[in-house]
Amino acid sequence: MRRRTVTSGGLDEVLDSLASAPPAAHEEAAPAPPSARDRDRDQMDLRTEFEFELPRGYVDDGGQVHRRGSMRLATARDELRPQIDLRVKENPAYLSVVLLSQVITQLGTITDVHAGVVERMYATDVAFLQDFYRRINSEGHTHAAVTCPLCHGAFEVDLSGGRLGES
């Protein structure tokens, strides 16, 4: 097999030439590439950002309450970066503050969610976000199966947050 050195400018040309070249006799034919409809369906199935509503809400410096927000799925880098943060080394409990500040993409009108914002949240909201983080990153969704204690009926609820008391 011949090796090729490819720069970023010539990558498209090499890929095009490989795609248009007939398969060698000893190679098996590659499976057909997915159709546009299949690609669209796969992209719809992979959800990487989840909306939530905080139980109490974050109060900014101007006194405005922010309750609705969104959180993205964590990457390996998100999980590793807090390990080298000096604040986490000094106080391991600070890990969740740093981690949450990296994955919360929006909180009300605030798009720059940093550790200082998470530090000033109410403890119930931080606990909610920690549970929310665990659910979307380990289970991939925010739904939970529950059973009514009165009628023993089973149903599913969305934990991403509706109005207070509904989730």
Secondary structure, DSSP 4 states (H G I P E B T S, - for coil): -------GGGHHHHHHHHHHSPPPTTSPPPPPPPPHHHHHHHHHH---EEEEEEEEEEE-TTS-EEEEEEEEPPPHHHHHGGGG-HHHHH-GGGHHHHHHHHHEEEETTB----HHHHHTS-HHHHHHHHHHHHIIIIISSSEEEEE-TTT--EEEEETT--STT--
